[in-house]
Amino acid sequence: MKVQAFIFILVITTFVSSKGCKDKLNSTTLDSKKTVENKGDGRILDLNSGVKIEMAEALDSAKRVLKFNCSTNQCYACCNYHLSNTFNISSNNITIGFSSIYVPSICATQPGPAKTTITIGTLSDGIYNLIFKIGGNKITGRLNVTTGQYKITIDTSNRITISSPVLYRVPQNTIWGGIGYQTRQSDSLVQSFIDSLEFYGAVSKTLQVGNYGHFVIDSTGQIIRKNHGYYFYRPFIFNYSNSISILTRLINDYGNKRSSIINNFIPIMSIWLYNSQGDQLRSWTKQANKK
């Protein structure tokens, strides 16, 4: 049941995500000299559209790294086209140039934008000048970095779009994740896992409404994460400063509980758990006994 539901959601998600690009391709007359249809050939194409930028922060126990996930507004016949770019950071000036589209020799045959990820790095708190160069245009803006958030402001331009101008930073000692399960009969076991987290030191956490990259906090203060194809899904977020080895044991324990419906093969529930140090724990894989 879990596998069937997951496959169904995956198929629907893939169809929906590509449909927008298919519509754009079908409704636009494209120059055949600048468009590659169903296979890549290693050519370089002109960049004729604007670029959308989404901020993301990679989490690590030693440092945080800011990245810009960039994609073109224009869709292409293959979803693995590369958005060529240049990047330089000097003092408090960050300069990024978008120059062309690289068509790889192998085509991932699903429509999509050209994409690239630019690693900005670990930034000290302060205000940084942003200079974007795209085509013959120069767009300026500012990046404000604080301990709690990144904020981008861009001078008026239709060539550069920031999908979420404010990215909140995941506070230290935060754990979050979700529990997926298939029947209401598992509610008590799901609650038992949550109670166990709290017993070992997890404390309910209230965060500012907004986008944290790894999750979103809605207007009611609840965490929003993707449901990976389960009939029932319970997200959670806590403050937790104790050993990760306790979380590892809990997830291994609850992940081994099986349903008696189909020869004890299907897990009763699946658990995802992440923390602000970049660790990822999943109940369907054997976790290392981290300290």
C-alpha positions in Angstrom: 0.0 0.0 0.0 2.8 2.4 0.9 4.8 1.6 -2.2 1.7 2.0 -4.5 0.8 5.3 -2.9 4.4 6.6 -3.2 4.6 5.6 -6.9 1.2 7.3 -7.6 2.3 10.6 -6.0 5.6 10.4 -7.8 4.0 10.0 -11.2 1.5 12.8 -10.5 4.2 15.1 -9.2 6.4 14.5 -12.2 3.5 15.1 -14.6 2.5 18.4 -12.9 6.0 19.7 -12.6 6.7 19.1 -16.3 3.3 20.2 -17.6 4.0 23.9 -17.1 7.1 23.7 -19.2 5.3 21.6 -21.9 2.6 24.2 -22.1 5.2 27.0 -22.5 7.0 25.0 -25.2 3.7 24.3 -27.1 2.5 27.8 -26.9 5.8 29.5 -28.0 7.3 29.6 -31.5 10.9 28.8 -30.9 13.8 29.6 -33.2 15.1 26.2 -34.4 18.6 27.6 -34.5 18.4 28.3 -30.8 16.4 25.3 -29.6 17.4 21.7 -29.3 14.5 19.3 -29.4 14.9 15.7 -28.1 18.6 15.3 -27.8 21.5 17.4 -26.6 24.5 18.1 -28.8 27.0 20.0 -26.7 26.0 23.4 -28.3 26.0 26.7 -26.6 22.7 28.7 -26.8 22.0 32.3 -26.3 20.3 33.3 -23.0 17.1 34.9 -24.0 15.1 34.9 -20.8 15.2 36.1 -17.3 16.6 34.1 -14.4 14.9 33.1 -11.1 17.1 32.8 -8.0 16.2 30.8 -4.9 18.4 31.1 -1.8 19.3 27.9 0.2 21.6 27.4 3.2 23.5 24.1 3.5 23.7 22.9 7.1 26.9 21.6 8.7 28.2 21.1 12.2 31.2 23.4 11.4 29.7 26.1 9.1 26.7 27.3 7.1 27.0 27.8 3.4 24.7 30.0 1.3 23.8 28.9 -2.2 21.9 30.4 -5.0 19.8 27.9 -7.0 19.2 29.6 -10.4 16.9 28.6 -13.2 15.8 30.3 -16.4 12.3 31.5 -17.0 12.4 29.8 -20.4 11.7 26.1 -20.6 13.8 23.8 -22.8 13.2 20.4 -24.3 15.6 18.7 -21.9 15.6 19.4 -18.2 19.4 19.0 -17.8 20.4 22.1 -19.7 23.1 24.1 -17.8 22.9 27.8 -17.1 26.5 29.0 -17.6 27.7 31.6 -15.2 30.5 33.5 -13.6 30.9 34.3 -9.9 33.2 36.6 -7.9 33.2 37.9 -4.4 35.5 40.6 -3.3 35.1 42.4 0.0 31.4 43.1 0.3 30.7 42.9 -3.5 29.2 39.8 -5.0 29.2 39.7 -8.8 27.3 37.0 -10.8 27.1 36.8 -14.6 24.7 34.7 -16.6 26.0 34.3 -20.1 24.6 31.3 -22.0 22.9 27.9 -22.0 25.0 24.8 -22.4 23.3 21.8 -24.1 24.8 18.5 -22.8 25.5 15.6 -25.1 22.9 13.5 -23.3 19.3 14.8 -23.0 17.2 14.1 -19.9 14.0 14.0 -22.0 11.6 16.0 -19.8 11.0 19.7 -20.4 12.5 22.1 -17.9 14.5 25.3 -17.3 18.2 25.5 -17.6 19.7 25.4 -14.1 22.8 26.0 -12.0 23.8 26.3 -8.4 26.2 29.0 -7.3 27.9 28.5 -3.9 28.2 31.9 -2.4 30.0 30.6 0.8 30.0 31.3 4.5 29.2 35.0 5.0 29.7 37.2 8.0 26.9 39.3 9.2 26.6 42.5 7.1 25.3 44.1 3.9 26.7 42.9 0.6 26.3 44.6 -2.8 24.9 42.3 -5.5 25.7 42.9 -9.1 24.0 40.6 -11.7 25.1 40.7 -15.3 22.7 39.1 -17.8 22.9 39.8 -21.5 23.8 43.5 -21.8 22.0 44.3 -18.6 23.4 45.1 -15.2 21.1 44.7 -12.2 22.1 45.7 -8.7 20.8 44.9 -5.3 21.7 44.1 -1.7 22.1 41.0 0.4 21.6 41.6 4.1 23.0 38.8 6.3 22.2 38.4 10.0 22.3 35.6 12.4 18.6 35.0 11.8 18.1 35.5 8.1 19.3 36.3 4.6 17.3 39.1 2.8 17.7 40.2 -0.8 16.5 43.4 -2.3 16.8 44.0 -6.1 16.5 47.2 -8.0 13.7 47.1 -10.5 14.3 44.5 -13.2 12.4 41.9 -15.2 15.5 39.8 -15.9 16.3 38.8 -12.3 13.6 37.4 -10.0 14.1 36.4 -6.3 11.6 33.6 -5.6 11.7 34.2 -1.8 13.5 37.4 -0.8 13.8 36.4 2.8 15.4 33.1 3.8 15.2 32.4 7.6 18.1 30.5 9.0 17.4 27.2 10.9 18.3 27.9 14.5 20.9 25.8 16.2 19.7 22.8 18.2 16.7 22.3 15.9 15.3 18.9 14.9 12.5 18.5 12.4 10.9 16.0 10.2 7.8 13.9 9.6 6.1 10.6 10.1 4.2 8.9 7.3 1.7 6.1 7.9 -1.2 4.4 6.2 -4.0 3.8 8.8 -5.5 5.6 11.8 -4.7 2.5 13.8 -1.1 3.7 13.9 -2.0 7.1 15.5 -1.1 5.8 19.0 2.3 4.5 17.9 3.0 7.8 16.1 2.1 9.7 19.3 4.4 7.2 21.2 7.3 8.2 19.0 6.6 11.9 19.6 6.3 11.3 23.4 9.6 9.5 23.3 11.3 12.5 21.6 10.0 14.7 24.4 11.0 12.2 27.1 14.6 12.4 25.9 14.7 16.2 25.8 12.9 17.5 22.8 11.0 20.7 23.5 8.3 22.2 21.4 9.6 25.1 19.2 7.9 28.1 17.9 9.6 29.8 14.9 8.9 33.0 12.9 6.5 32.4 10.0 8.3 32.1 6.8 10.6 30.1 4.5 13.6 28.3 6.1 14.7 26.5 2.9 14.4 23.0 4.5 10.9 23.6 5.6 8.2 26.4 5.9 6.4 27.7 8.9 2.8 28.7 8.1 0.7 31.4 9.7 -0.5 29.1 12.5 3.1 28.3 13.5 3.0 24.8 12.0 5.8 23.2 10.0 5.0 22.4 6.4 6.9 19.6 4.7 6.1 17.4 1.7 4.0 14.3 2.3 5.9 11.5 0.4 2.8 9.6 -0.6 1.2 8.5 2.7 -2.5 8.6 3.7 -1.5 10.2 7.0 1.4 12.4 7.7 2.5 14.2 10.9 5.3 16.8 10.7 7.2 17.9 13.8 9.8 20.4 14.9 11.6 20.6 18.3 14.5 22.2 20.1 16.9 19.4 21.0 20.4 19.6 22.5 21.1 16.1 23.7 23.0 13.3 21.9 22.0 12.3 18.4 22.7 8.7 19.3 19.4 8.7 21.3 17.6 9.8 18.2 19.3 7.1 16.2 18.2 4.4 18.6 14.6 5.7 18.6 14.3 5.8 14.8 15.9 2.3 14.5 13.5 1.0 17.1 10.3 2.5 15.6 11.4 1.8 12.1 11.6 -1.9 12.9 7.9 -2.1 13.9 6.1 -4.0 11.2 2.5 -4.4 10.1 0.9 -7.8 10.5 -1.3 -7.2 7.5 1.1 -8.4 4.9 3.4 -11.0 6.6 5.1 -8.3 8.8 6.8 -6.9 5.7 5.5 -3.3 5.6 6.7 -0.9 8.2 3.9 0.6 10.3 5.4 4.0 9.7 8.3 5.8 8.1 10.2 8.6 9.9 12.4 11.4 8.5 14.4 13.4 11.0 16.9 16.2 10.3 18.9 18.5 12.5 20.6 21.9 12.3 24.0 20.2 12.1 23.1 18.6 8.7 22.4 15.1 9.9 19.7 13.1 8.2 18.0 10.0 9.8 15.5 7.8 8.0 13.7 4.8 9.6 13.9 2.6 6.5 17.8 2.6 6.4 20.0 1.3 9.2 21.4 4.3 11.0 25.0 4.5 12.1 25.3 4.9 15.9 26.2 8.6 15.9 27.5 10.2 19.1 
